[in-house]
Amino acid sequence: MATAGPTRLVDKLNWYTTSRAHSVWDRFSAEDQERMLSDDLSAGTSVSLVLTALITVGLVLSAVTLIGVLLTQ
């Protein structure tokens, strides 16, 4: 039975980092790279949650407006 150890985000980018030299990315330490990847993932999650909330509020307001218009006729 195989067990999966904790994987780092930097290790998941191995396909990208080993393909060729990266002049900017390679300037950062492994800890900084891990932190930047973690920040990017949390920012992506936050943005998607905000957009989902905005779309939901828009749909609810549209439904309330439609019901209000239909009830006043």
Backbone as JSON Lines, residues from 0, in Angstrom:
{"i":0,"aa":"M","n":[0.84,-1.17,0.0],"ca":[0.0,0.0,0.0],"c":[0.89,1.24,0.0]}
{"i":1,"aa":"A","n":[0.62,2.13,-0.92],"ca":[1.43,3.34,-1.05],"c":[0.83,4.46,-0.21]}
{"i":2,"aa":"T","n":[1.69,5.22,0.4],"ca":[1.24,6.38,1.17],"c":[1.77,7.63,0.51]}
{"i":3,"aa":"A","n":[0.95,8.62,0.52],"ca":[1.35,9.9,-0.09],"c":[1.84,10.83,1.01]}
{"i":4,"aa":"G","n":[3.04,11.29,0.86],"ca":[3.59,12.24,1.82],"c":[3.14,13.64,1.47]}
{"i":5,"aa":"P","n":[3.45,14.58,2.32],"ca":[3.07,15.97,2.03],"c":[3.81,16.46,0.79]}
{"i":6,"aa":"T","n":[3.06,16.97,-0.16],"ca":[3.68,17.48,-1.38],"c":[3.72,19.0,-1.32]}
{"i":7,"aa":"R","n":[4.79,19.53,-1.81],"ca":[4.92,20.98,-1.85],"c":[4.41,21.46,-3.19]}
{"i":8,"aa":"L","n":[3.95,22.69,-3.21],"ca":[3.44,23.27,-4.44],"c":[4.52,23.39,-5.5]}
{"i":9,"aa":"V","n":[5.75,23.66,-5.06],"ca":[6.86,23.8,-5.99],"c":[7.11,22.47,-6.71]}
{"i":10,"aa":"D","n":[6.94,21.37,-6.0],"ca":[7.15,20.06,-6.61],"c":[6.12,19.78,-7.7]}
{"i":11,"aa":"K","n":[4.94,20.33,-7.58],"ca":[3.91,20.14,-8.59],"c":[4.22,20.89,-9.87]}
{"i":12,"aa":"L","n":[5.13,21.86,-9.81],"ca":[5.54,22.6,-10.99],"c":[6.81,22.04,-11.62]}
{"i":13,"aa":"N","n":[7.18,20.85,-11.24],"ca":[8.41,20.24,-11.74],"c":[8.42,20.17,-13.26]}
{"i":14,"aa":"W","n":[7.29,19.89,-13.88],"ca":[7.21,19.81,-15.34],"c":[7.57,21.15,-15.98]}
{"i":15,"aa":"Y","n":[7.28,22.25,-15.29],"ca":[7.55,23.58,-15.83],"c":[8.99,24.01,-15.56]}
{"i":16,"aa":"T","n":[9.45,23.76,-14.38],"ca":[10.77,24.25,-13.99],"c":[11.9,23.45,-14.63]}
{"i":17,"aa":"T","n":[11.66,22.19,-15.01],"ca":[12.72,21.39,-15.6],"c":[12.76,21.48,-17.12]}
{"i":18,"aa":"S","n":[11.77,22.12,-17.72],"ca":[11.72,22.18,-19.19],"c":[12.81,23.08,-19.76]}
{"i":19,"aa":"R","n":[13.12,24.16,-19.07],"ca":[14.18,25.07,-19.52],"c":[14.53,26.0,-18.36]}
{"i":20,"aa":"A","n":[15.54,26.82,-18.56],"ca":[15.96,27.76,-17.51],"c":[14.97,28.93,-17.45]}
{"i":21,"aa":"H","n":[14.67,29.35,-16.25],"ca":[13.75,30.46,-16.02],"c":[14.51,31.54,-15.25]}
{"i":22,"aa":"S","n":[14.84,32.6,-15.95],"ca":[15.74,33.6,-15.38],"c":[15.14,34.33,-14.18]}
{"i":23,"aa":"V","n":[13.85,34.55,-14.16],"ca":[13.25,35.28,-13.04],"c":[12.86,34.33,-11.92]}
{"i":24,"aa":"W","n":[12.19,33.24,-12.26],"ca":[11.7,32.3,-11.25],"c":[12.84,31.7,-10.45]}
{"i":25,"aa":"D","n":[13.95,31.41,-11.11],"ca":[15.08,30.78,-10.44],"c":[15.82,31.72,-9.49]}
{"i":26,"aa":"R","n":[15.53,33.0,-9.55],"ca":[16.18,33.94,-8.63],"c":[15.64,33.83,-7.21]}
{"i":27,"aa":"F","n":[14.45,33.28,-7.05],"ca":[13.83,33.19,-5.73],"c":[14.22,31.89,-5.04]}
{"i":28,"aa":"S","n":[14.26,31.95,-3.72],"ca":[14.57,30.74,-2.95],"c":[13.37,29.81,-2.99]}
{"i":29,"aa":"A","n":[13.57,28.57,-2.58],"ca":[12.49,27.58,-2.58],"c":[11.36,28.02,-1.65]}
{"i":30,"aa":"E","n":[11.71,28.65,-0.52],"ca":[10.69,29.11,0.42],"c":[9.85,30.24,-0.19]}
{"i":31,"aa":"D","n":[10.54,31.15,-0.89],"ca":[9.82,32.25,-1.54],"c":[8.93,31.74,-2.67]}
{"i":32,"aa":"Q","n":[9.42,30.76,-3.43],"ca":[8.6,30.18,-4.49],"c":[7.35,29.52,-3.91]}
{"i":33,"aa":"E","n":[7.52,28.8,-2.84],"ca":[6.38,28.13,-2.19],"c":[5.38,29.16,-1.67]}
{"i":34,"aa":"R","n":[5.88,30.23,-1.09],"ca":[5.0,31.29,-0.57],"c":[4.24,31.97,-1.7]}
{"i":35,"aa":"M","n":[4.94,32.24,-2.81],"ca":[4.28,32.9,-3.94],"c":[3.19,32.01,-4.54]}
{"i":36,"aa":"L","n":[3.46,30.73,-4.65],"ca":[2.45,29.81,-5.17],"c":[1.26,29.72,-4.24]}
{"i":37,"aa":"S","n":[1.52,29.69,-2.94],"ca":[0.43,29.65,-1.96],"c":[-0.41,30.92,-2.03]}
{"i":38,"aa":"D","n":[0.25,32.05,-2.15],"ca":[-0.46,33.33,-2.28],"c":[-1.32,33.35,-3.54]}
{"i":39,"aa":"D","n":[-0.79,32.85,-4.65],"ca":[-1.55,32.81,-5.9],"c":[-2.78,31.93,-5.77]}
{"i":40,"aa":"L","n":[-2.63,30.78,-5.12],"ca":[-3.78,29.89,-4.95],"c":[-4.85,30.5,-4.05]}
{"i":41,"aa":"S","n":[-4.42,31.16,-2.98],"ca":[-5.41,31.78,-2.1],"c":[-6.08,32.97,-2.77]}
{"i":42,"aa":"A","n":[-5.34,33.71,-3.59],"ca":[-5.94,34.83,-4.33],"c":[-6.95,34.31,-5.34]}
{"i":43,"aa":"G","n":[-6.63,33.24,-6.03],"ca":[-7.56,32.65,-6.98],"c":[-8.84,32.17,-6.31]}
{"i":44,"aa":"T","n":[-8.7,31.57,-5.14],"ca":[-9.87,31.12,-4.39],"c":[-10.71,32.31,-3.95]}
{"i":45,"aa":"S","n":[-10.08,33.34,-3.45],"ca":[-10.81,34.53,-3.0],"c":[-11.56,35.19,-4.15]}
{"i":46,"aa":"V","n":[-10.91,35.32,-5.29],"ca":[-11.54,35.97,-6.44],"c":[-12.74,35.15,-6.91]}
{"i":47,"aa":"S","n":[-12.6,33.84,-6.96],"ca":[-13.72,33.02,-7.41],"c":[-14.88,33.08,-6.44]}
{"i":48,"aa":"L","n":[-14.6,33.16,-5.15],"ca":[-15.68,33.29,-4.16],"c":[-16.4,34.63,-4.29]}
{"i":49,"aa":"V","n":[-15.65,35.69,-4.51],"ca":[-16.26,37.01,-4.68],"c":[-17.12,37.04,-5.94]}
{"i":50,"aa":"L","n":[-16.61,36.5,-7.03],"ca":[-17.39,36.48,-8.27],"c":[-18.65,35.64,-8.13]}
{"i":51,"aa":"T","n":[-18.55,34.51,-7.45],"ca":[-19.73,33.68,-7.21],"c":[-20.76,34.43,-6.38]}
{"i":52,"aa":"A","n":[-20.31,35.14,-5.36],"ca":[-21.23,35.92,-4.54],"c":[-21.9,37.03,-5.35]}
{"i":53,"aa":"L","n":[-21.14,37.72,-6.19],"ca":[-21.71,38.78,-7.01],"c":[-22.75,38.24,-8.0]}
{"i":54,"aa":"I","n":[-22.45,37.13,-8.61],"ca":[-23.4,36.53,-9.55],"c":[-24.66,36.09,-8.83]}
{"i":55,"aa":"T","n":[-24.51,35.5,-7.65],"ca":[-25.66,35.05,-6.88],"c":[-26.53,36.23,-6.46]}
{"i":56,"aa":"V","n":[-25.92,37.29,-6.0],"ca":[-26.67,38.49,-5.61],"c":[-27.39,39.07,-6.82]}
{"i":57,"aa":"G","n":[-26.74,39.1,-7.96],"ca":[-27.37,39.61,-9.17],"c":[-28.57,38.78,-9.59]}
{"i":58,"aa":"L","n":[-28.44,37.46,-9.5],"ca":[-29.56,36.6,-9.85],"c":[-30.72,36.76,-8.88]}
{"i":59,"aa":"V","n":[-30.42,36.88,-7.6],"ca":[-31.48,37.07,-6.6],"c":[-32.17,38.4,-6.81]}
{"i":60,"aa":"L","n":[-31.42,39.46,-7.05],"ca":[-32.02,40.77,-7.3],"c":[-32.86,40.76,-8.57]}
{"i":61,"aa":"S","n":[-32.41,40.07,-9.59],"ca":[-33.19,39.96,-10.82],"c":[-34.5,39.24,-10.58]}
{"i":62,"aa":"A","n":[-34.45,38.16,-9.83],"ca":[-35.66,37.4,-9.52],"c":[-36.63,38.23,-8.69]}
{"i":63,"aa":"V","n":[-36.12,38.97,-7.7],"ca":[-36.97,39.82,-6.87],"c":[-37.61,40.92,-7.71]}
{"i":64,"aa":"T","n":[-36.83,41.51,-8.59],"ca":[-37.36,42.56,-9.47],"c":[-38.43,42.0,-10.4]}
{"i":65,"aa":"L","n":[-38.19,40.84,-10.99],"ca":[-39.18,40.22,-11.86],"c":[-40.46,39.9,-11.12]}
{"i":66,"aa":"I","n":[-40.34,39.37,-9.91],"ca":[-41.54,39.07,-9.11],"c":[-42.26,40.36,-8.76]}
{"i":67,"aa":"G","n":[-41.52,41.39,-8.42],"ca":[-42.15,42.68,-8.1],"c":[-42.88,43.27,-9.28]}
{"i":68,"aa":"V","n":[-42.3,43.18,-10.46],"ca":[-42.94,43.71,-11.66],"c":[-44.2,42.9,-11.99]}
{"i":69,"aa":"L","n":[-44.13,41.6,-11.88],"ca":[-45.27,40.76,-12.19],"c":[-46.42,40.94,-11.2]}
{"i":70,"aa":"L","n":[-46.11,41.22,-9.95],"ca":[-47.14,41.4,-8.92],"c":[-47.81,42.76,-9.03]}
{"i":71,"aa":"T","n":[-47.14,43.75,-9.59],"ca":[-47.72,45.09,-9.67],"c":[-48.56,45.28,-10.94]}
{"i":72,"aa":"Q","n":[-48.58,44.33,-11.81],"ca":[-49.38,44.48,-13.04],"c":[-50.78,44.0,-12.85]}
